[in-house]
Amino acid sequence: MIHLKGKYVMPHWKDPRWTLLAFLLTYAILAIGSPTFTRTPAQFFAAVGTCIGLDFLLITFYKRVKLVPLSGFIAAMGTFLLTDSPEVWPYFLVAALSILSKHFIVMNGKHVFNPNNFGVVVAVLFCSDQVMSEPGRWGGHAVSAALISMFGLFCVYRAKKLVLSLTYTSIFFLGVLLRAEIFNANVMRVMAPMTGAGFHLFIFYMISDPATTPSNKKHQFIFAVLLASLDTYMRYSQIKYAPFFSLFILCALYSAVRAPLKDAPAPMFERQLAS
């Protein structure tokens, strides 16, 4: 970590979260360039201002730690990319829910839910008439998707979550084949979500969170199998936002068993999880 004037602490440049932030910024730039990505500057500043401002205030005055809110910036980009609404206020809402959950819904000193996942799930449950999460609206281009995939793989590799992401993707694909067989549907049509923006964000951003998913490779494998299986079942049951709800449930269960498993986050993050 780098100490700044006034004793504020900047996360070290080797921190994998910098790579993740670069990934999200790249995704945001590509998405904004798509004519089907309907976001406004006001929505961007609502997400960024709320996440960074609230995270900074809680770190400084509630936890009394002088730390640059890098996690808040990451949550801001996630909020901007994952929230879909014609209004501005949902971006304030999802951003606030994300940051508040990180600081106040904790178990054994670590937050229980992926912040953005919590914010999106609560918003789509209670404000479904105004809030959606429809990454498919972003549109898609093969070259952009390929670039994002390579960048995403590098991110999860640096975060030591490659086993988690690859296992989830493999089991999800087996679920695609199973659902195609059950419904006698075209495999490519059932596989369509795997080529979408939301799938990339889910496997490279949400499930790579060091605080809410396993660091041990064996535990990552088990977590990914359970997550993909639950996701497949929810999709089979035609439950909307299946991956978000699946991750919400698995994070809660994992937090309950994490202490006995002694599956701590990667050491690089241990001193900064309070942020």
KEPA-769973 format. One record per residue (C-alpha): residue in three letters; x, z, y; residue number from 0. Coordinates in steps of 0.001 Angstrom, whole numbers, padded with zeros to 6 digits. Last residue first. Example, Ala and Ser with C-alpha at 12.3 -4.5 7.8 and 13.67 -1.06 7.14 Angstrom:
// residues 2
titor_px_pz_py_zase
ser_013670_007140_-001060_1
ala_012300_007800_-004500_0
// end
This chain:
// residues 275
titor_px_pz_py_zase
ser_-012804_002965_-000928_274
ala_-012746_005920_-003271_273
leu_-011503_003540_-005936_272
gln_-008260_003146_-003944_271
arg_-005878_005527_-005681_270
glu_-006921_004366_-009143_269
phe_-006939_000657_-008336_268
met_-003403_-000261_-009319_267
pro_-003708_001949_-012398_266
ala_-006353_-000324_-014041_265
pro_-009650_001489_-014400_264
ala_-009940_004306_-016962_263
asp_-011276_003868_-020487_262
lys_-011044_007382_-021861_261
leu_-013750_006426_-024376_260
pro_-015348_009863_-023997_259
ala_-015356_009398_-020184_258
arg_-016714_005821_-020277_257
val_-019814_006616_-022363_256
ala_-022355_007263_-019584_255
ser_-020692_004825_-017192_254
tyr_-020947_002127_-019864_253
leu_-024690_002666_-020225_252
ala_-025304_002312_-016477_251
cys_-023010_-000705_-016283_250
leu_-024803_-002279_-019261_249
ile_-028241_-001939_-017651_248
phe_-027228_-003433_-014279_247
leu_-025216_-006161_-016041_246
ser_-028277_-007243_-018011_245
phe_-030509_-007106_-014926_244
phe_-028143_-009364_-012988_243
pro_-027659_-011756_-015919_242
ala_-031441_-012058_-016546_241
tyr_-032416_-012905_-012957_240
lys_-035863_-014013_-014162_239
ile_-037025_-012814_-017552_238
gln_-038020_-015772_-019727_237
ser_-038007_-013713_-022961_236
tyr_-035287_-016059_-024289_235
arg_-033481_-015520_-020987_234
met_-033745_-011770_-021513_233
tyr_-032447_-012089_-025087_232
thr_-029518_-014247_-023960_231
asp_-028582_-011763_-021216_230
leu_-028733_-008892_-023702_229
ser_-026461_-010808_-026087_228
ala_-024082_-011785_-023276_227
leu_-023796_-008171_-022095_226
leu_-023404_-006720_-025590_225
val_-020699_-009234_-026526_224
ala_-018961_-008740_-023157_223
phe_-018919_-004943_-023465_222
ile_-017527_-005119_-027003_221
phe_-014762_-007519_-025969_220
gln_-013931_-005521_-022852_219
his_-013753_-002365_-024986_218
lys_-011145_-004000_-027205_217
lys_-009250_-005196_-024136_216
asn_-009175_-001743_-022474_215
ser_-009983_-002134_-018757_214
pro_-013729_-001754_-019203_213
thr_-016327_-002685_-016545_212
thr_-017531_-000679_-013530_211
ala_-014384_000247_-011602_210
pro_-012274_-002863_-012221_209
asp_-015040_-005308_-011172_208
ser_-014365_-008418_-013278_207
ile_-018016_-008618_-014368_206
met_-019223_-009490_-010885_205
tyr_-016538_-011890_-009706_204
phe_-015309_-014425_-012258_203
ile_-018117_-014335_-014829_202
phe_-021005_-013779_-012395_201
leu_-019713_-015913_-009544_200
his_-019153_-018815_-011913_199
phe_-022615_-018427_-013449_198
gly_-024265_-018327_-010014_197
ala_-022642_-021551_-008879_196
gly_-024076_-023568_-011750_195
thr_-022401_-025299_-014695_194
met_-023232_-022529_-017161_193
pro_-026862_-022552_-015957_192
ala_-027265_-026111_-017354_191
met_-026592_-025123_-020987_190
val_-030298_-025211_-021880_189
arg_-030515_-028748_-020497_188
met_-027319_-029837_-022217_187
val_-028586_-028466_-025539_186
asn_-031830_-030473_-025396_185
ala_-034674_-028301_-026636_184
asn_-036102_-027576_-030092_183
phe_-037161_-024170_-028722_182
ile_-035422_-022185_-031452_181
glu_-032494_-024621_-031790_180
ala_-031866_-024808_-028031_179
arg_-032130_-021020_-027846_178
leu_-029494_-020610_-030559_177
leu_-027134_-023179_-029048_176
val_-027410_-021500_-025639_175
gly_-026844_-018098_-027256_174
leu_-023621_-019423_-028773_173
phe_-022645_-020495_-025252_172
phe_-023373_-016980_-023944_171
ile_-021166_-015550_-026670_170
ser_-018276_-017782_-025582_169
thr_-018772_-017129_-021849_168
tyr_-018950_-013354_-022367_167
thr_-015805_-013452_-024487_166
leu_-013933_-015503_-021884_165
ser_-014917_-013214_-018998_164
leu_-014147_-009931_-020773_163
val_-010904_-011118_-022346_162
leu_-009694_-012359_-018952_161
lys_-010330_-009004_-017280_160
lys_-006741_-008064_-016409_159
ala_-007496_-008344_-012650_158
arg_-004760_-010962_-012335_157
tyr_-006230_-012904_-015256_156
val_-009723_-012503_-013812_155
cys_-008563_-014089_-010558_154
phe_-006583_-016890_-012235_153
leu_-009629_-017809_-014297_152
gly_-011680_-017908_-011102_151
phe_-009221_-020276_-009408_150
met_-009390_-022628_-012392_149
ser_-013189_-022433_-012493_148
ile_-013503_-022930_-008740_147
leu_-011382_-026057_-008901_146
ala_-013422_-027452_-011793_145
ala_-016728_-026700_-010057_144
ser_-015515_-028370_-006865_143
val_-014492_-031480_-008798_142
ala_-017753_-031638_-010761_141
his_-020003_-031249_-007715_140
gly_-022913_-028860_-007505_139
gly_-025929_-028012_-005389_138
trp_-026255_-024685_-003665_137
arg_-029853_-024335_-004704_136
gly_-028752_-023330_-008185_135
pro_-027426_-020104_-006663_134
glu_-031014_-018789_-006460_133
ser_-030880_-015085_-005703_132
met_-034170_-014311_-004044_131
val_-035446_-012080_-001258_130
gln_-038612_-012474_000804_129
asp_-041526_-012159_-001642_128
ser_-039275_-010444_-004176_127
cys_-038758_-007426_-001920_126
phe_-038893_-004562_-004437_125
leu_-037315_-006024_-007556_124
val_-035331_-008801_-005870_123
ala_-033806_-006299_-003413_122
val_-033011_-003628_-006008_121
val_-031282_-006146_-008285_120
val_-029351_-007803_-005424_119
gly_-027979_-004540_-004054_118
phe_-027031_-003181_-007483_117
asn_-025261_-006406_-008448_116
asn_-023432_-006424_-005135_115
pro_-022110_-002892_-005669_114
asn_-021196_-003251_-009378_113
phe_-022878_-000143_-010637_112
val_-021648_003322_-011634_111
his_-019184_004153_-008870_110
lys_-016264_006248_-010028_109
gly_-015564_009959_-009472_108
asn_-016827_011089_-012863_107
met_-020151_009387_-012145_106
val_-021047_007787_-008831_105
ile_-024129_006500_-007065_104
phe_-023165_007674_-003551_103
his_-020218_005615_-002332_102
lys_-020624_002366_-004237_101
ser_-024416_002534_-004104_100
leu_-024291_002904_-000315_99
ile_-022089_-000190_000016_98
ser_-024317_-002475_-002051_97
leu_-027595_-001108_-000682_96
ala_-026372_-001685_002891_95
ala_-025286_-005269_002164_94
val_-028507_-006074_000288_93
leu_-030600_-004742_003183_92
phe_-028636_-006283_006058_91
tyr_-028742_-009619_004223_90
pro_-032463_-009131_003619_89
trp_-032947_-008724_007417_88
val_-031872_-012285_008273_87
glu_-034867_-014209_006952_86
pro_-035066_-017503_005026_85
ser_-033729_-015676_001973_84
asp_-031042_-016122_-000667_83
thr_-028577_-013348_-001405_82
leu_-025708_-014168_-003775_81
leu_-023230_-015871_-001443_80
phe_-023618_-013681_001645_79
thr_-023774_-010473_-000358_78
gly_-020696_-011430_-002379_77
met_-018809_-012212_000830_76
ala_-019752_-008833_002254_75
ala_-018859_-007018_-000975_74
ile_-015340_-008484_-000729_73
phe_-015066_-007372_002904_72
gly_-016232_-003881_001958_71
ser_-013658_-003728_-000826_70
leu_-010940_-004489_001719_69
pro_-012082_-001574_003874_68
val_-008687_-000670_005476_67
leu_-008092_002927_004428_66
lys_-008002_006106_006461_65
val_-009653_008527_004050_64
arg_-012077_011162_005276_63
lys_-014566_010596_002464_62
tyr_-017544_010836_004798_61
phe_-015970_010016_008173_60
thr_-013365_007361_007423_59
ile_-014486_005893_004103_58
leu_-018165_006111_005041_57
leu_-017620_004544_008460_56
phe_-015402_001749_007127_55
asp_-017837_000894_004325_54
leu_-020728_000792_006793_53
gly_-018885_-001504_009194_52
ile_-017430_-003805_006532_51
cys_-020658_-004232_004609_50
thr_-023010_-004350_007598_49
gly_-020908_-006678_009747_48
val_-020137_-009100_006917_47
ala_-023696_-009413_005625_46
ala_-025374_-009600_009056_45
phe_-022582_-011859_010327_44
phe_-023232_-014374_007549_43
gln_-027006_-014178_007961_42
ala_-026693_-014858_011700_41
pro_-024377_-017814_010984_40
thr_-027141_-019357_008845_39
arg_-027484_-019995_005123_38
thr_-029263_-022768_003240_37
phe_-026781_-024148_000725_36
thr_-028461_-027456_-000151_35
pro_-026325_-029548_002225_34
ser_-023133_-028298_000511_33
gly_-020245_-027640_002890_32
ile_-021399_-024031_003207_31
ala_-020966_-023721_-000557_30
leu_-017406_-025053_-000527_29
ile_-016453_-022656_002287_28
ala_-018188_-019736_000559_27
tyr_-016447_-020475_-002740_26
thr_-013066_-020545_-001032_25
leu_-013862_-017239_000694_24
leu_-014936_-015748_-002641_23
phe_-011729_-016840_-004390_22
ala_-009564_-015616_-001491_21
leu_-011319_-012234_-001734_20
leu_-010635_-012137_-005466_19
thr_-006965_-012909_-004880_18
trp_-006773_-010094_-002321_17
arg_-008549_-007833_-004823_16
pro_-005696_-008393_-007257_15
asp_-003540_-005913_-005225_14
lys_-000097_-007530_-004958_13
trp_-000453_-007709_-001151_12
his_-000606_-003920_-001052_11
pro_-003819_-002412_000281_10
met_-003558_-001544_004007_9
val_-003551_002138_004886_8
tyr_-004505_003566_008255_7
lys_-002037_006167_009541_6
gly_-002740_005381_013215_5
lys_-000352_002460_013021_4
leu_-000408_000782_009621_3
his_000739_001985_006217_2
ile_001132_-000709_003559_1
met_000000_000000_000000_0
// end
